Amino acid sequence: MLRAPLPACYLPTMARESGVKQVADNRKARHDYSLDEKFEAGIVLLGPEVKSLREGRINLKDGYARVTRQGQIELVGVHISPWTHANQDAPDPERVRRLLLHRQEIDRIGGKTRERGFTLVPTRVYFKDGKAKVEIALARGKERQDKRQDLKESEAKREIQRALKVRNR
């Protein structure tokens, strides 16, 4: 008895990635800004950029995001190093990349950045279920005095932890 071939939906496929794999973290943003509200956005990348991102070759330090007049959000100043095995048609490492968010989120972010003096800062890049994501935060710049106060608080917490560690021995 002959069997008919299976439809494509029944053929075995490669296993998809699951979970979250962090690629980069922008610690400088937490130092320079007070972060208010965070959003998860998809990022539009080209093939060699995804490969390079999987190797962790990204720099978020000088990056920021902006809302365009067309109602889109763009990631500016983020450097993704060219993939080493790519051909000569490698994209510009500093090119402007589009972020994918819901319309309501874009409108809310646009309103806050226009009126209240917030800026958009990328805080981390990661893969979630195999898709590249970037976490952007509405941030307000810190004054030098605020930065000093934060350093004092973190140093005090560190001293308390040391004292508790010694006491518990």
Sequence and secondary structure as in RCSB ss.txt:
>XXXX:A:sequence
MLRAPLPACYLPTMARESGVKQVADNRKARHDYSLDEKFEAGIVLLGPEVKSLREGRINLKDGYARVTRQGQIEL
VGVHISPWTHANQDAPDPERVRRLLLHRQEIDRIGGKTRERGFTLVPTRVYFKDGKAKVEIALARGKERQDKRQD
LKESEAKREIQRALKVRNR
>XXXX:A:secstr
       GGGS       SEEEEEE HHHHHHEEEEEEEEEEE   HHHHHHHHTT EE TT EEEE TTS EEE
ES EE   TT  S    TT  EEEE  HHHHHHHHHHHHHS  EEEEEEEEEETTEEEEEEEEEEE  HHHHHHH
HHHHHHHHHHHHHHHHHT 
